[in-house]
Amino acid sequence: MGFWCTPCSILYGAHLSQLVAFVAPVGRLAPERAPQRHGAFASLRRCGLCVHAKRPTLLRGCIEDVPSQIRRKKPLESEKRYRLDLGPDAHEAKPVPVQSMSFWNLPNALTLARLILLPPIVVFFYISQRWAALVCTTLFGMVSLTDWLDGYIARRLNVSSVWGAFLDPVADKLSVATMLILLVERYARFWVTLPAVVILVREIAITALREWMASRGLRDVVAVNQHGKLKTVFQMGSIMLLLLAQPSIGLPPPVLYLGVSFLHAAAVLSLVSGYRYFRAALEAHATYY
């Protein structure tokens, strides 16, 4: 079989048995690339740790020769489950809340209330009275408030559930889509229809992107960013202003102009945040796959 080279003996000495135990499986996992000899000697020869190797370079291929199927780039699901959420200071790290299957908690109740308020909003929207328009605007203000409040309470109480993760984005998309469709019908103008279509198309595209990334185990890559949060603020503000600008309420024209400006700003921020989401998703997919 030959003798070990001098560098191998010096470097590994008493730990030679551990090195053999580590390297030996490589030859078994990749038989088409393994040398003709078998056992520990063949494994060391493959890694370039012996003078009998074709290119006796010390520590040449321990990592390169590991087959691609055993070189994991992304963490396992079990590793994600117990991951720590490191804040600005590592010593203040807090464990990520474990998701519960229970439905009844305060954040989920607020999300459900948001969905329940949508039918009354539609009904009052079509009543051509000043009081009905004010009630419709007030109800949508409550929807906008619960959109922020349920997330805030969930973070403060460290509450997370599978139902909440599903219902919250559904309620967001339904409330925004419903109000934009109503406003497009009410005003029937190009300067309202165009930004509304941009926002709706973006919402559908990002929802599909998040589902795809979740199926790849990379949902956190497309988590809400600052542009997305700012877009939501302008979006809700524009809907509120356009509801108040209805002729039945009788507010001055600047309210309508401000609402349209907010709607266009929300459309621009939708495109910017959507571009950032898609770019982050493509980079993450190229890195992990």
N, C-alpha and C positions, 0 to 999 in steps of 0.2 A: 504493500500500500504506500510506502514511502514515509517520509518524516515531515513533521511540521516545520515550517520555515521559522527563522529566528524572530522576526517581528510578531508572528502569531504567538509564539511561546512567551515572549516578554509581555505583550499587551494583555493576553488573556489568561495565562498561567492557571491560577486556581479556579477562574471563572470559565474555563474552556467547556465544561459540561453544560453550563447554562447557555453558552453561545450555540452549542450543538443542538440543544433542545429548541432554541429559537429559530435556527436556520434550517434544520432538517425538514420541517413541513413544507418549505418552499418547493423542494424538488418533487414532493408528492402532489402539491396543488397545481403545478404547471408541468406535467409529464412531457409535453411536447417541447419544452424548452430546457428540460433537465439534461445534464451530461450523461454519458453512458454509465459511469460508475454510480454506485448507490451508497447511501448511508451518510455518516457525518463527514467523511473525507470528501465525497462528491459535493456535498453542500458547501463546505469550506472552499473547495475549488471554484464552485460557481460564484461565490461572493468575492473571490480574488484574495483570500487570506493565506494562500499557500504558494510556494514557488512553482508548484506544478500547474498553476493556472496559466492560461495562454497569455494573459496580460496581468502579471502579478502586481496589481496596484492595491495598496492597502485600503480596506473598507470601500471597495469600488462599487458594489452593487447591492448592498443589503436592502435598500429601499427601492431602487429601480427594478429589481428582479421580482418584487412582490407582485403577484398578478393583480390586474385592475379590479377583479371582482371582490378582493378582500381589502382594497384601499378605499374605505368609506370617506366620502367628502361631507356628507350631511349627517347630523346626529340622528340616532334612533329615536323612535317615538317615546321609548321609556326614558331616554335622556332628556327629552323636551319636557316631559311631565314634571320632573323634579328640578327643572332649571331654576336658578335664582335670578330675580330681576334686579340687576345692579343699578343703583341710582348714581348720583354724582359722586357720592362717597361710598367706597366699597364696603366699609365697616357698617354702613346703614342698610345693607342689602336686606330685602324682604322677600319671602317666598311668594311665587306667583299663586293667586288663589286657585284652588282646585275647583273645576266646574262641577256644579251639582245638577242632577236631573230634576230637581224640584222646580215647579213652575211658580208657586205662590210666594213671591217676595215683593218688596216695595218697588224696585226698579221695573220689574215685569208688569206690575199693576199700572204704573204710569205709562208704559209702552202700550198696554192694552187699552187704556183710556184714550190714548191718541188715535187708535184705530176706531174706537166707538164714536168719537166726536166727528169723524168725517161725514157720515150720512146727514146729521143735522146741519153741518156747514153747507152741504149741497142744497138742502131744502131751503134754508134761509137765503141762500144766494139768489134763488129764483123768485123770491118774494119782492116785488117792486115797491117796497116801503122803506122809509129811512130807518126805522127801528130794526127792521130785519137785516139791513146792511150792517148796522152797528153790531147786532148780535153775531152775525157771520164773522165780522172782523175780530170781535172779542174771542169767539171760539177758536179761531185760527191763532190768535195770540196765545191762548192756553196750549194749543198743540205745539207751537214753537217753544214755549217755556218747558213743557215736559220733555221735549227733544233734548234739551240741555240738562234738565233736572235728573232724569233717570240715569244718565251716565255719571253725573256728579255723585249721586247717592251710592251708586254701585262702587265707585272708587273709594268713597269715604267709609262705607261699611264693609269693604273688601268682599263684595258679593258678586258671584258670577254663576251663570247657569247656561245650559245648552239652549234652553228655550229663549232666554234673553238674547244670546248671540244670534239666534235666528230671527226673532221678532223685531228687534231694534232696526236693522237695515231695511226690513220689509216695510215697517211703519214709516220710516223716513221717505223711502221712494214713493209709497202710495200717497202720502200727504202732499209731497211736492208735485207729483204728476197730476193729482186731482186738481190742485189749485191752479197750476199753469194751464191746464186744459180749460178750466172755467174762465180764466182771465183772457185767454186767446179768443174764446167764443164771445165774451162780453165786449172786448175792444175791437176785435177783427181788423187789426192794423198790422202792417208789415213790421213796424218797429217793436211790436210786442211778440209777434209770431216767431220771428227769426231767432232771437235769444232764447225763447222758450224751447224751440226745437233743438237748439244746440245743447241746452242743459239736459233735456230728456235723453237725447242720443248718448251724451256722455255718461249719464247715470246707468243706462243699460250696458254700455261697453265696460265700465268699471265694475259693475256687478258681475258680469261674465268673467272678467279678468280675475277677480277675487276668488270666484268659485274654482277657476282653473288652477290658480296658485295654491288654493287650499288642497286640491286633489294631489298636488305635488309636494305637500308638506311645507309650503313656503308662504303661508297666508300673512305672516307678520311683515313680510317685505312690502306689502301693499296696504299697510295700516294707514290710518288717516294722518295726513301731514298738515303743515300750517296753512298751505294754500287751500287745502280742502276745507279746513275750519273757517277760513276767511270767506271762502265761497259760500258756505252755509249762512254766515251772518248777512252777507249782501242779498242772498237768495230769499231768506225769510223777511228781511227788511223791505225788499222790493214788492213781495206779495202783500205785505201789510199796507204799504203805501198805495198800491194799485187798488186794493179793496176800499181804502178810505177815499180814493179819488173817484169813486163811482158817482154818476150824476145824482142819484137819489140822496146822497149824503150832502152834497152841495159845498164841498171844500174848494178853495181857489185852485187855479190851474197849476201853480208851482208844485203842489203835492203830486200831481200826475207826472210832471217832468222829472221830479226827484225819483219817483218810483221807477220810471223807465230807465233813468240813468243807473240806478241800483241793479236793475235787471240786466242791463248790458255789462256792467261790471261783473256780475255773477257769471255771465256767459264766458267772459274772458278768463276769469279765474278757473272756471270749469275746464277750459282747454289747457291752461297752464298746469293745473294739478293733475289732469288726465295724462298729459305728456310725461310728467314726473313719475306717475304710477307705472306707466308702460315701460319707461326706461329702466326703472328699478327692477321691474319684473324680468325684463330681458337680460339684464346684467346678472341677476341672481340665478336665473335658469342656466345661463351660460357657465356660471361658476360651479354650480352644484351638479349639472348634468352635462 
